[in-house]
Amino acid sequence: MFPRLILAAVLAIATTAAQAERIKDLATLAGVRNNQLVGYGVVVGLDGTGDQTSQAPFTTQSLINMLSHLGVQLPPGTNLQLKNIAAVMVTTQLPAFAQPGQPLDVTVSSLANAKSLRGGTLIMTPLKGADGQVYAIAQGNVVVGGAGGQGGGASVTVNHLSAGRIPAGGTVERAVDSNIGQQGFVTYELADTDFSNAQRVMDAINRNMGDNTAYALDGRRIQVKVPMGAPERVSFLGRIDQLTLTPLQAAAKVIINSRTGSVVMNQAVTLQECAVAHGNLAVSVGVEQNVSQPNALAQGQTTVTQRGQVDVRQDPGALIRVNAGANLADVVKALNAVGANPMDLISILQAMKSAGALRADLEVI
Protein backbone atom coordinates (compact mmCIF):
# COMPACT_ATOMS: atom_id res chain seq x y z
CA MET A 1 0.00 0.00 0.00
CA PHE A 2 1.49 3.29 -1.08
CA PRO A 3 1.84 5.90 1.66
CA ARG A 4 -0.78 8.54 1.72
CA LEU A 5 -0.04 11.90 0.17
CA ILE A 6 2.05 13.97 2.52
CA LEU A 7 2.28 17.63 1.65
CA ALA A 8 4.71 18.21 4.56
CA ALA A 9 5.42 21.51 6.18
CA VAL A 10 5.21 23.41 2.91
CA LEU A 11 1.51 22.64 2.85
CA ALA A 12 0.78 23.44 6.49
CA ILE A 13 -2.88 24.20 6.87
CA ALA A 14 -3.42 27.95 6.93
CA THR A 15 -6.49 30.06 7.41
CA THR A 16 -8.05 31.51 4.30
CA ALA A 17 -8.33 34.95 5.79
CA ALA A 18 -5.76 37.33 4.33
CA GLN A 19 -3.33 38.93 6.74
CA ALA A 20 -1.83 42.39 6.68
CA GLU A 21 1.68 42.56 5.25
CA ARG A 22 4.32 45.26 5.06
CA ILE A 23 5.08 46.93 1.77
CA LYS A 24 8.74 45.85 2.11
CA ASP A 25 7.53 42.22 2.13
CA LEU A 26 5.46 42.69 -1.02
CA ALA A 27 7.76 44.87 -3.11
CA THR A 28 11.38 45.86 -3.60
CA LEU A 29 12.99 49.11 -4.64
CA ALA A 30 14.14 49.12 -8.25
CA GLY A 31 17.92 49.41 -8.37
CA VAL A 32 18.48 48.12 -4.82
CA ARG A 33 19.99 44.73 -5.58
CA ASN A 34 22.91 42.40 -4.96
CA ASN A 35 25.67 42.01 -7.54
CA GLN A 36 27.35 38.67 -8.25
CA LEU A 37 31.14 38.52 -7.98
CA VAL A 38 33.42 35.71 -9.12
CA GLY A 39 37.14 35.01 -9.11
CA TYR A 40 39.70 32.30 -9.85
CA GLY A 41 42.12 31.39 -7.07
CA VAL A 42 44.39 28.79 -5.55
CA VAL A 43 43.98 27.00 -2.21
CA VAL A 44 47.22 25.84 -0.57
CA GLY A 45 48.08 23.87 2.55
CA LEU A 46 46.01 20.78 1.76
CA ASP A 47 47.00 17.46 3.33
CA GLY A 48 47.61 15.57 0.11
CA THR A 49 44.02 16.04 -1.05
CA GLY A 50 44.67 18.65 -3.73
CA ASP A 51 44.52 18.48 -7.51
CA GLN A 52 46.36 15.83 -9.48
CA THR A 53 48.47 18.30 -11.41
CA SER A 54 49.10 15.83 -14.21
CA GLN A 55 45.39 15.95 -15.00
CA ALA A 56 44.88 19.63 -14.12
CA PRO A 57 47.81 21.50 -15.70
CA PHE A 58 46.19 24.90 -15.09
CA THR A 59 46.70 24.41 -11.35
CA THR A 60 50.47 24.19 -11.81
CA GLN A 61 50.40 27.12 -14.23
CA SER A 62 48.50 29.23 -11.68
CA LEU A 63 51.06 28.39 -8.99
CA ILE A 64 53.98 29.32 -11.27
CA ASN A 65 52.33 32.64 -12.18
CA MET A 66 51.65 33.40 -8.51
CA LEU A 67 55.26 32.64 -7.55
CA SER A 68 56.57 34.84 -10.36
CA HIS A 69 54.53 37.79 -9.03
CA LEU A 70 56.13 37.17 -5.63
CA GLY A 71 59.63 37.29 -7.13
CA VAL A 72 60.26 33.53 -7.37
CA GLN A 73 61.43 32.49 -10.84
CA LEU A 74 61.39 28.76 -11.58
CA PRO A 75 63.68 27.25 -14.21
CA PRO A 76 62.04 26.71 -17.59
CA GLY A 77 60.49 23.28 -17.97
CA THR A 78 60.03 22.74 -14.23
CA ASN A 79 57.55 19.92 -13.66
CA LEU A 80 55.74 20.40 -10.38
CA GLN A 81 53.89 17.39 -8.99
CA LEU A 82 52.19 18.78 -5.92
CA LYS A 83 49.19 17.42 -4.04
CA ASN A 84 48.66 20.20 -1.52
CA ILE A 85 47.22 22.85 -3.87
CA ALA A 86 43.89 23.12 -5.65
CA ALA A 87 42.42 25.46 -8.26
CA VAL A 88 39.12 26.94 -7.08
CA MET A 89 36.36 29.31 -8.09
CA VAL A 90 35.47 31.94 -5.50
CA THR A 91 31.98 33.46 -5.50
CA THR A 92 30.09 35.96 -3.37
CA GLN A 93 27.40 38.63 -3.53
CA LEU A 94 28.08 42.35 -3.20
CA PRO A 95 25.14 43.82 -1.25
CA ALA A 96 23.50 47.06 -2.23
CA PHE A 97 25.21 50.18 -0.83
CA ALA A 98 28.29 48.16 0.29
CA GLN A 99 31.28 50.42 0.92
CA PRO A 100 35.03 49.75 0.73
CA GLY A 101 36.33 47.95 3.79
CA GLN A 102 33.16 46.01 4.57
CA PRO A 103 33.59 42.21 4.99
CA LEU A 104 31.90 39.60 2.80
CA ASP A 105 31.36 35.87 3.21
CA VAL A 106 32.78 33.98 0.23
CA THR A 107 32.22 30.47 -1.13
CA VAL A 108 35.18 28.43 -2.41
CA SER A 109 34.53 25.54 -4.82
CA SER A 110 37.01 23.10 -6.32
CA LEU A 111 37.55 23.52 -10.06
CA ALA A 112 39.51 20.32 -10.81
CA ASN A 113 39.80 16.94 -9.07
CA ALA A 114 40.78 17.85 -5.52
CA LYS A 115 39.49 15.31 -3.01
CA SER A 116 39.01 17.81 -0.19
CA LEU A 117 39.54 21.50 0.59
CA ARG A 118 39.54 20.85 4.32
CA GLY A 119 42.35 22.70 6.11
CA GLY A 120 43.31 24.76 3.05
CA THR A 121 44.00 28.47 2.78
CA LEU A 122 42.81 30.61 -0.09
CA ILE A 123 45.52 32.91 -1.48
CA MET A 124 44.51 36.51 -2.24
CA THR A 125 41.96 36.38 -5.04
CA PRO A 126 40.41 39.38 -6.84
CA LEU A 127 36.64 39.14 -7.31
CA LYS A 128 35.18 40.71 -10.42
CA GLY A 129 31.71 41.79 -11.44
CA ALA A 130 29.93 41.36 -14.77
CA ASP A 131 31.72 44.47 -16.09
CA GLY A 132 35.17 42.92 -15.48
CA GLN A 133 36.05 45.37 -12.70
CA VAL A 134 37.47 44.20 -9.35
CA TYR A 135 35.05 44.95 -6.52
CA ALA A 136 36.42 42.76 -3.70
CA ILE A 137 39.44 40.74 -2.56
CA ALA A 138 39.16 37.33 -0.87
CA GLN A 139 41.64 35.44 1.29
CA GLY A 140 41.54 33.21 4.35
CA ASN A 141 41.13 29.72 5.78
CA VAL A 142 38.47 27.56 4.14
CA VAL A 143 35.84 26.06 6.44
CA VAL A 144 34.49 22.74 5.12
CA GLY A 145 31.45 21.22 6.81
CA GLY A 146 32.41 17.59 6.31
CA ALA A 147 35.01 14.92 6.89
CA GLY A 148 36.43 11.93 5.08
CA GLY A 149 38.93 9.13 5.38
CA GLN A 150 40.19 6.16 3.42
CA GLY A 151 42.43 3.16 3.79
CA GLY A 152 42.74 -0.42 2.69
CA GLY A 153 40.59 0.20 -0.39
CA ALA A 154 37.69 1.58 1.67
CA SER A 155 36.66 5.20 2.07
CA VAL A 156 34.09 7.15 4.06
CA THR A 157 32.87 10.66 3.23
CA VAL A 158 30.54 12.80 5.32
CA ASN A 159 28.91 15.76 3.54
CA HIS A 160 30.61 17.59 0.67
CA LEU A 161 34.37 18.16 0.85
CA SER A 162 35.11 19.96 -2.42
CA ALA A 163 33.42 23.23 -1.44
CA GLY A 164 33.58 25.45 1.63
CA ARG A 165 33.15 28.97 2.93
CA ILE A 166 35.35 31.68 4.38
CA PRO A 167 33.32 33.78 6.85
CA ALA A 168 34.23 37.45 6.38
CA GLY A 169 36.95 36.28 3.99
CA GLY A 170 36.24 38.98 1.42
CA THR A 171 36.77 42.73 1.64
CA VAL A 172 34.95 45.27 -0.50
CA GLU A 173 37.39 47.36 -2.52
CA ARG A 174 35.02 49.36 -4.69
CA ALA A 175 31.45 50.60 -4.16
CA VAL A 176 28.73 50.39 -6.78
CA ASP A 177 27.41 53.82 -7.65
CA SER A 178 23.76 54.28 -6.65
CA ASN A 179 21.44 57.16 -7.53
CA ILE A 180 18.30 55.86 -5.83
CA GLY A 181 15.83 58.72 -5.46
CA GLN A 182 18.19 61.43 -6.63
CA GLN A 183 15.79 62.30 -9.47
CA GLY A 184 12.98 62.93 -6.98
CA PHE A 185 11.23 59.57 -7.27
CA VAL A 186 11.75 55.85 -6.70
CA THR A 187 10.00 52.80 -8.12
CA TYR A 188 8.65 49.90 -6.05
CA GLU A 189 8.35 46.59 -7.87
CA LEU A 190 5.88 43.96 -6.66
CA ALA A 191 7.13 40.38 -6.40
CA ASP A 192 4.16 39.22 -8.51
CA THR A 193 2.29 41.12 -11.18
CA ASP A 194 -1.16 41.95 -9.84
CA PHE A 195 -3.09 45.09 -10.79
CA SER A 196 -5.30 44.88 -7.71
CA ASN A 197 -2.36 44.71 -5.32
CA ALA A 198 -0.58 47.50 -7.20
CA GLN A 199 -3.66 49.65 -6.62
CA ARG A 200 -3.71 48.74 -2.92
CA VAL A 201 -0.04 49.61 -2.45
CA MET A 202 -0.57 52.95 -4.19
CA ASP A 203 -3.60 53.72 -2.02
CA ALA A 204 -1.75 52.80 1.19
CA ILE A 205 1.15 55.13 0.35
CA ASN A 206 -1.11 58.03 -0.64
CA ARG A 207 -3.28 57.56 2.44
CA ASN A 208 -0.33 57.69 4.85
CA MET A 209 2.26 59.84 3.05
CA GLY A 210 0.04 62.34 1.28
CA ASP A 211 -2.13 62.52 -1.82
CA ASN A 212 -0.46 62.12 -5.22
CA THR A 213 2.69 60.72 -3.61
CA ALA A 214 2.44 57.41 -5.47
CA TYR A 215 0.90 56.25 -8.71
CA ALA A 216 0.93 52.83 -10.34
CA LEU A 217 2.70 52.51 -13.68
CA ASP A 218 1.38 49.00 -14.37
CA GLY A 219 0.54 45.80 -12.53
CA ARG A 220 4.01 45.55 -10.99
CA ARG A 221 5.58 49.03 -10.67
CA ILE A 222 4.52 51.87 -8.36
CA GLN A 223 6.36 55.17 -8.71
CA VAL A 224 6.75 57.25 -5.53
CA LYS A 225 7.80 60.88 -5.10
CA VAL A 226 10.54 61.27 -2.49
CA PRO A 227 12.31 64.23 -0.82
CA MET A 228 15.49 65.46 -2.49
CA GLY A 229 17.61 65.53 0.68
CA ALA A 230 19.36 62.24 1.50
CA PRO A 231 18.44 62.13 5.25
CA GLU A 232 14.81 63.00 4.56
CA ARG A 233 14.67 60.48 1.72
CA VAL A 234 16.00 57.66 3.89
CA SER A 235 13.47 58.44 6.64
CA PHE A 236 10.67 58.72 4.08
CA LEU A 237 11.44 55.34 2.50
CA GLY A 238 11.78 53.74 5.93
CA ARG A 239 8.25 54.79 6.82
CA ILE A 240 6.89 53.47 3.52
CA ASP A 241 8.54 50.09 4.10
CA GLN A 242 6.66 49.70 7.39
CA LEU A 243 3.23 50.56 5.97
CA THR A 244 0.85 47.61 6.09
CA LEU A 245 -1.98 46.57 3.81
CA THR A 246 -4.08 43.49 3.16
CA PRO A 247 -3.17 42.09 -0.27
CA LEU A 248 -5.60 40.08 -2.30
CA GLN A 249 -5.26 36.32 -2.14
CA ALA A 250 -2.60 34.92 -4.46
CA ALA A 251 -3.67 33.10 -7.61
CA ALA A 252 -4.38 29.41 -7.12
CA LYS A 253 -1.33 27.46 -8.25
CA VAL A 254 -0.01 23.89 -8.09
CA ILE A 255 3.73 23.42 -8.57
CA ILE A 256 4.88 20.01 -9.81
CA ASN A 257 8.49 18.82 -9.87
CA SER A 258 8.42 15.84 -12.22
CA ARG A 259 12.03 14.91 -11.40
CA THR A 260 11.48 14.41 -7.68
CA GLY A 261 7.73 13.83 -7.59
CA SER A 262 7.16 16.85 -5.32
CA VAL A 263 3.74 18.50 -5.38
CA VAL A 264 3.19 21.88 -3.69
CA MET A 265 -0.01 23.93 -3.74
CA ASN A 266 -1.04 27.18 -2.11
CA GLN A 267 -4.10 27.82 0.01
CA ALA A 268 -6.12 29.29 -2.88
CA VAL A 269 -6.46 25.90 -4.61
CA THR A 270 -10.00 24.52 -4.69
CA LEU A 271 -11.47 21.30 -6.06
CA GLN A 272 -14.78 20.51 -7.72
CA GLU A 273 -16.51 17.18 -7.19
CA CYS A 274 -15.29 14.48 -9.56
CA ALA A 275 -14.65 10.72 -9.82
CA VAL A 276 -11.18 9.16 -10.16
CA ALA A 277 -10.15 5.58 -10.98
CA HIS A 278 -6.53 4.86 -10.08
CA GLY A 279 -4.57 1.65 -10.63
CA ASN A 280 -0.88 0.84 -10.94
CA LEU A 281 0.58 -0.85 -14.01
CA ALA A 282 3.84 -2.75 -13.44
CA VAL A 283 5.98 -4.38 -16.14
CA SER A 284 8.88 -6.59 -15.00
CA VAL A 285 11.47 -8.10 -17.31
CA GLY A 286 13.72 -10.89 -16.01
CA VAL A 287 16.45 -13.10 -17.44
CA GLU A 288 17.06 -16.59 -16.10
CA GLN A 289 20.56 -18.05 -16.56
CA ASN A 290 20.66 -21.80 -17.36
CA VAL A 291 23.83 -23.91 -17.61
CA SER A 292 23.85 -26.87 -20.02
CA GLN A 293 26.31 -29.51 -18.76
CA PRO A 294 26.99 -32.54 -21.06
CA ASN A 295 27.57 -36.06 -19.73
CA ALA A 296 31.05 -37.09 -18.66
CA LEU A 297 31.63 -39.29 -21.75
CA ALA A 298 29.96 -36.90 -24.16
CA GLN A 299 32.03 -34.73 -26.50
CA GLY A 300 29.87 -31.63 -25.92
CA GLN A 301 30.76 -28.36 -24.29
CA THR A 302 29.32 -26.60 -21.30
CA THR A 303 27.17 -23.68 -22.46
CA VAL A 304 25.16 -20.97 -20.72
CA THR A 305 21.71 -20.19 -22.04
CA GLN A 306 19.35 -17.36 -21.16
CA ARG A 307 15.62 -17.52 -20.79
CA GLY A 308 13.67 -14.26 -20.79
CA GLN A 309 10.50 -13.68 -18.83
CA VAL A 310 8.14 -10.68 -19.00
CA ASP A 311 5.36 -10.15 -16.47
CA VAL A 312 2.67 -7.49 -16.72
CA ARG A 313 0.64 -6.73 -13.59
CA GLN A 314 -2.06 -4.13 -13.14
CA ASP A 315 -3.58 -3.44 -9.74
CA PRO A 316 -7.35 -3.04 -9.74
CA GLY A 317 -8.52 0.53 -9.37
CA ALA A 318 -12.03 1.27 -8.17
CA LEU A 319 -13.83 4.44 -9.18
CA ILE A 320 -13.51 6.82 -6.24
CA ARG A 321 -15.70 9.83 -5.65
CA VAL A 322 -13.61 12.87 -4.79
CA ASN A 323 -15.55 15.43 -2.78
CA ALA A 324 -15.33 19.11 -3.57
CA GLY A 325 -12.84 21.10 -1.53
CA ALA A 326 -13.40 24.76 -0.70
CA ASN A 327 -10.09 25.22 1.12
CA LEU A 328 -6.65 23.64 1.28
CA ALA A 329 -7.55 21.28 4.13
CA ASP A 330 -10.44 19.83 2.13
CA VAL A 331 -8.30 19.48 -1.00
CA VAL A 332 -5.58 17.59 0.88
CA LYS A 333 -8.17 15.30 2.49
CA ALA A 334 -9.78 14.57 -0.90
CA LEU A 335 -6.48 13.78 -2.61
CA ASN A 336 -5.38 11.56 0.26
CA ALA A 337 -8.56 9.53 -0.25
CA VAL A 338 -7.36 8.55 -3.73
CA GLY A 339 -4.43 6.68 -2.15
CA ALA A 340 -1.90 7.52 -4.90
CA ASN A 341 1.79 8.09 -4.43
CA PRO A 342 3.21 11.50 -5.43
CA MET A 343 4.34 10.36 -8.89
CA ASP A 344 0.87 9.02 -9.71
CA LEU A 345 -0.68 12.12 -8.18
CA ILE A 346 1.01 14.25 -10.85
CA SER A 347 -0.96 12.45 -13.58
CA ILE A 348 -4.16 12.62 -11.54
CA LEU A 349 -3.82 16.39 -11.02
CA GLN A 350 -3.23 16.91 -14.74
CA ALA A 351 -6.32 14.86 -15.55
CA MET A 352 -8.36 16.80 -12.98
CA LYS A 353 -7.21 20.05 -14.58
CA SER A 354 -8.24 18.83 -18.05
CA ALA A 355 -11.62 17.75 -16.68
CA GLY A 356 -12.20 21.18 -15.14
CA ALA A 357 -12.31 19.83 -11.57
CA LEU A 358 -9.06 21.46 -10.37
CA ARG A 359 -9.39 25.21 -9.88
CA ALA A 360 -5.69 26.14 -10.10
CA ASP A 361 -2.88 26.74 -12.56
CA LEU A 362 -0.49 23.82 -13.04
CA GLU A 363 3.19 24.69 -13.30
CA VAL A 364 5.81 22.03 -13.99
CA ILE A 365 9.38 22.81 -12.93
C-alpha angles and dihedrals in degrees: 000000000000115000116259119261110281115194091184125201093323088068097045109158110261132183117259093228112106117239129215115261134189120252090238088061093051102040143023132214113257109245095022100109146126121259123217117235127191136180142173117235148155128247115208135184097056119156097240093299098106132110122308094241093202088065096035106045093168089068091061091043091053091051092050091049091048092050092049090055088053092053098260112129116193121205114262113269095024109163110208117196103184129159100185099073132071135187111234143179115231120206136177143148124251106217122223114275092012111162131207112281097031116127124241132196111236133198120221119201129182114249100191134023104306112150095212141357092202112135094009129134123221113226117224107295126185114225117213134198129222090278092059094248122132111245102165144015123222131200137142148087116320117234112209118190097213146057138216143181140179141188141145092024093305128104137184125200127186116197122330118322103179096071134048145154137247109211109221087353094137130068124202111239101174133030124224111240113245128189098178109164096353090121091057098262142062132201125230116205120204117226090232129030108250124148093201094054091044088056091049093050091049092049093048092052094046092046094053104028101035139281118297091015093120136026130178117244094190140324093305110027128068117184117211130193112230135186117269096229115088097227093046091046093052092049091046094052091045091058092048091052091057096049112114132212138165109249122206117262114278119254114274108261138169117200117204125191104197092188096060101021092240118156121191126176133177128233094262093070115113133181132215121214113275143147124248130191113197128183134157122238115204126186118189125187119194136178122209117205115218125186118211109207117187123216119275094254095040121104094222129114131239110255135182118224130189128219118196125212128188122191125188118195128178121187115223114255120201121208106260125199111227112205121224116264122211095183139023094268091056092046092052091048092050094049092047088056090063089064096216126147118240095264092053090043090063091062092043092052091049090051091048089052091051090048092052094243097112113073099201143080115261116221121184117203 
